C-alpha cells in the first residue's frame, strides 16, 4: 500500500501519510493571527504536505504551575504561527468525500492554558483511532499572554478560545473529505482542555459546530471569583511591549504569573477564559447560558479520585508535608479537600444544572488502583489510558500492566459516546464508578 494519499478538501490538496494502521495529515493551518489579534480563518485551496507535526505555541519548557516532570511538547518546534490541526484517521475505510462517514472527536489539550500542544506525543491518538474507528482532530491554540491576556485589553482576553472556535469551523468545512461526519462531532479535553470544552458550550458562534462534549478533570472550581487576580495580572500585562521578542514576551508572562499569586488556588490556572469579553457572557449570566445550552449537548464528565495528588509532589509546601514529620493521612485529607474545592463540587454543580435543564449526561469517577503509589488516581492519570504509548513508561503516571486492562475499557466508553451518544450506566470494577 502507498505510504501517502492525496486528499482533496476545501482547504486544498492535502498529502496524508500512512503510519501503521492509521493515516495522518498533520500541521494543517486552520487560521492565521497577528500577535494579540483575533484568528482569521485560513482560505484556500492550497497544497498542504501533512507529514510534519504542527508547532507548539511558544511557552516555558516546563509548566510553571505544576513543575511537570515529563515534557509536554517533546521535540516540537515553537512558533507564534501555531494555529494548526492534525487529523488522524483509521487506515480503512479509505477517506473519501462520498464514502462512509465516521464520528469526529476534536481534542483540545490541557496544560493550565500555558503548556502543551495538539501534536505533543503524550496526546498521540493512534490507539484510540484504531480501536474505536474515529477521526480525531487535534487542535493547537494560543496560550498564556498570547492567548488569554495580551496587554490586558478586553479584546485580548479570549483569543485562545476564538482559536478553538476557528478550528471547529475548519472541521465543519473540511472533515468530510477525511472520512469524518461533520454532523457527528464530539469535542473532548482534559484539565484546561475540559474547561475550554465547557466554555465552548456557551460561547457565541458555536451553534452547530458540535453536539457532544467530553470533559476530563475540568477544574471548574477555579472559574469565577478571580476579579482581584485578573486586575493584578492586567496591571502587569499593560507594561508588555506588543512588538517585543517572543523571549521577552515569555519573560513578561512569568512576571504576570507572579502577580497572579494573590489569587491563591486560582493562580494554578490564572490564564484562561474571561467572562464578559467576546465570545463569553458575563459571569452572572453563565448559569442561565449553560442551562439554555443543555438540550443541545450530551456531556460525559470524568474526574480522578485523587486529582490534587498530581500537584502535591511538586508544590513545595505539600512536598514538605509529605516528606516531613506529618503523617500521610493528614496529607491525604489535604489532597481530598483541595480536590473537592477545585474539581468535585463545581463539577457536580455543572452536571446537576445540565440534567435539571433537560440535558443528557453521565459523570464518572476514575478510582484508585490501590497500588500504594502517591500519584495513584491523580490528575492526568487517565491520559496514559486514552493515549497509550511508550512515552508514559517509567513516568509517575505509568499504569504498567494494568493499562492493558483499564485502557480499553475507558477508550471504549469514549468511543461509544462519540459514535452514538451512549452513556455508561454500569461501573467498571477497579476503574470507574458511576456518580449521581
N, C-alpha and C positions, 0 to 999 in steps of 0.2 A: 504494500500500500504506500502511496505517496506520503512523504513526510510533511507536505504542506498542501493547503487548499486555498483557493481564492473564493472569497465570499463577497457577493455583490449586495451592498447595503445602501440605504440612502446616504450614509456618511461617506461612501466611496467604495472602492475595491479594497477589501481587507485581506491580507495574506495571513491565514491562520496556520498553526503548526501542530502536528501530532506529537503528543507526549505520553507514551504508553497507551492507556485506554481512554485518554481524553484528548480533546482538541483545544488549543489555547490561542486566543487573539489578545495580545497584551499591549498596554501602553497606548490605548486609543484616546486621543484628545476629545473630550466632550464639550469643553468651553475654554475660553481664554479670559484673562482678567489682568488689568493693571493692578499694581500694588494698592491695596486698600480700596479697590474698585469692585463693583458687582461683576459676576460672571456674565459673559456674553456667549450664548450657545454657539458651538462650532458649526460652521457651514459645511459645505461640501459641494460636489463629491471630490474625493482625492484618493490617491493610492496610499494605503497605510500598511506598513510592514509590522505585523503584530508579534514579532519574535521577542523583542526585548521588553522587560517589565517597565512600567511607568516609574518615574522618580517619586520620591517621598517629598512632602512639604518640608522646607528647612526647619530643623528642630534640634534642641540639645541632644547629644548622642544618648543620654540616659534621661529618663523621666524624672524631673526634679521633685515631683510629688511623692513618688514611691521608691526611688533609687532601685529600679528594676535590676535584677541580677542576670537577666537574659536580654539580648539585644532585640529591640522591637522592629528594627528595619534591616538588620544584617548589612549586606553589601550594596544595598540600593543607593544610587546617587540621590542627591537632594537638589531640588530646583524650585523656584517660585512658579515656574511653568509646570505645575504638577496636577492640573485638573484632567485626570485620566481615568478611564475604566479599563478593566481587563475582563474578558469573557472566557469562561471555561465550560465546555460542552462535552457530553458523552460522545465517544467515538461513533457509536451507532444509536439512532439513525443519523445518516448524514444530514447536516443542517441545510435547509432549503426554505425559501420563502413559501413554497407551495406544499411542503411536506408536513408531517405530523408536528404539532406544537407541544413543547414541554413546558412545565411550570418554570417560572423565573424566580430566583432568590437573589436579591440585591443586598450585598454585605457591606455594612458600614462599620469600620473598625473602631475600636476603643483606644484608650491611651490618655484619658483625662483631658481631651481636646488639645494636647500639647505633643503627643507622640504617636508613632505608628504610621502605617501606610497600607493601602489596599493590597499591594503586591508583596507585602512582607511574607517571608517564608512561614512564619507561625500561623498565617491565615491561608495556607495552601488548600484550596477546596477540592483537590483531586479525588480523594476518597468519597467525600460527600456526593460529588457529581457521579462517580462511577456507580455507587451503591443505590442512590436514590433517584437517578435519572432526572436530574435537574440541570437547568442552565444557570450558572452562578455568575453574577456580575459584581466584581469587587471595585469599590469606589475609593479614590484618593481625593482628599479635600484639604482646604487650608486650615491651619492650626494656630494656636497661640494668638499673639497680637496680629498676625497676618490674617487670621480668620475670624477672630471674635473680640477684637478691641480696637485695633488700628491706633489712631492718635486720640482715642476717647470720644470721637464724634458718633452721634447716634447711627448715622448711615454706615459706620464701620462695624456695627455690633454683631451682626448675624451673617457675615459673608460666608462662613463655612457651611451654614445651614442653606444658604442660597446656592452654594456649590452642589450640595446634595440634591436639591430640587432640580437643578440643571441636569445632573446625571440621570435622574429619574425621567426627565423629558427625553434624554438621549435613548434610554431604554424603550420608551414608547415608540419612538420613530424608527428604531433600528433592530430591535431584538428579534423580530420575526425572521429576518434574514439569517440569524444564527440558530434558528430552530426553536426559539422561545415564543411563548404566548403572551403578548402584551396585555391581554385581559386576565392573566393569572399571575400577578406579580406580588411576591411577599418581600417586605423589607425586614432585615434582621440585623441586629447589632448587639454587642456586648459592652457592658460598662458605659463609657461615654457614648459609644455607638448605640446602646439601648436607650439612653437618654435622648439622643438625636431622633431615634425612631418615634419615641413618644411625642416629641415636639413637631415632627413632620405630620402627625395626625391632625394638628390644629393650625398648621402654617397655611398662609394664603397660597393659592395657586397649586395645591397638591391634589385637588379632586380628580379622580380617575387615574391617578398615577400608580396606585397600588391598592390592594384590598385586604391583605393580611399583614400582621405585624408580629415579629418575634423580638422580645426584649429580654436579654440575658443579663441579669445583675445590674439593672439600671439604678444608679444612685439618686433616686428621685427625692430622697430626703435632703439633698443639697440644693434643691431648687427653692427659690424664694428666700426672703429674709436676708438678702445679700446687699441691700442698698448701701450701707456704710462701706462694705468691702469694694463694691463697684465704684463708689466715689473715690476711694483711696487709689484704686488702680488707674482710673481715668486721669486723676491728678498727675500721676507719674507719666502716664502714656502721652499726655499733651506735650511733654518735652521731647518726644521722638521726632527726629528729622525724617520726613517721608522719603527723602532721597538718600538716606544713609545706606551704607553697605549692609548686606544681609548679616554679616558678622556683628555689626553694631546693633542691628535690629534685635538679634537674639540676645545680646548683652542687655539691651534695654528691657527685653522680656523678663530676664532674671530680676531686674530691679522692680518691675511691675509685680512679679510673683512675690517678692519680699514684702511689698506694700500690702498684698492681699492677706498676709498673716493675721491682720486684725479680724478676719472673718472666722477664725477658729477652724472648726471642722470644714466649713465651706471652702477654705483655702485649698483643700485637697482636690477640688475641681473648680478653681477660680475662673479659668477660661471656659466659656460655654455660652449658651444662648442667653439673650437679653429680652425680657418681656417688654412689650410696648414699643419695640422697634421692628420695622418691617423685616420678616413677614409674620411676626407673632403678635397676639393681642396683649393688652396689659395683664399683669399678674392677676388682678381682681376678676378678670373675665375668663381665665383659663379653665376653671372648673366647668362653667357652662359650655365652653368650647369643646372640651373633651366629652361632655355628656351629649352634645349635639352630634359629635362625630361617631358616637359609639356604634350606631347601627350600620355604619359604612365599613367598619373594620373588625374582623375577628382578631383576637390577640392571644398570644401564648407568652406568658411571663414565667421566667425561671430565676431562681437565686440559689446560692450555695449556703450550706448550713453555717459556715464559719467564715463569712466573707472577709472580715477585718483581719483574720489571721494572715492573709496575704501581705498586709502592710505592717503587721506587728513586728516582724523580724527586721524591718528596715527603718522604722521610726525610732529614733534614739531613746525616747522616754520609755516606749514599750519594750525595747530591747533590754534596757536596764532592768525593767521589772522582771522580765523573763529570766535573765541571767543573774539577777541579784538574789537577795535572800527572801523575796516574796514568793509565796507558794504558787504553783501552777493554777490551782482553782481560782485564785484571785485574778490571774491573767485571763483565764477563760471567762470569768464574769465580765471583765472589761471588754473582751472581744465580743461577747454576746450583746452587751449593752450598746456598743457603737454600731454593731451590725444592725441592731433593731432601729437605731436612730437614723442611719443612712439608707438602709435598704428595706427593712421589713415593714415598718409602719406605713411609710409613704407608698410602698408597692401595694400593700393591701388596700389602702385608701383609693389608689388609682383603679385597682381591679374591681373593688366593690362599686365604685361610681360607674364604671363601664357596664357592669352587669345590671345595675339598677336602671340604667338608661336604655336597656334593651340590647346591649351588645353581647356577642358570644365570646367566650374565652375560657382559658384554663390557667391555673397558677401552680407551678411545680417547685419542689424543694429538692436539690441535689444533696443527698445526705452524706454524713461522714462514712469513710471507708473503715474506720475503726482500726487503722494500722499504727496508730501512735505518732504519726508524722505531725509536726507542728503546723504544716501547711495543708493538712487534710481538710477537704471540703472548703478550701479557701477561695477567695475571689480569683477568677480566671481558671479555676480548676476544671471547668468544663471545656476550655479551649482545646486541650490535647485530645478530647473525646470527639469534638466536632471536626477538628482539623488535625488528625493524627499525622505524625511524621517523625523522622529521625531527629529533628531539631529539638524535640522535647526530651530526648533521652538524657538522663543524668542532670536534668534541671530539678528544681524543688517541686515542680508540678507533675513530674513523671508518674504515671499510674502503673508503670510496669506491666506485669501480666494481666492485671485487672482491666487494662484498656481494651484488651481483646474481647472482653465480655460487656463492659459498660458502654464502650463507644458505639457499637452497632445499635444498641437499644436507644441511645439518645439521638443518634443520627436518623433512626427510623421514625422517631417522634417528629423530628423536624421535617422529614420527607413527607410523611402522611399529611401533616398540616399544610405544607406548601402545595401538595398535589390537589387535595380535596377539602382542606379545612377541617380535617379530622382532629378532634381534640382528645388528648389522653384522659381516660377516666379511671384507670386502674394503676396502682403503684407498681414500681419495678423493685422487687426486693433487693436491698443493698445499694440502690442507686437513687431512686426517685420516690418521693411521697407526693401525693396529690393534696394541695392546700385548698381550703374552702375560701 
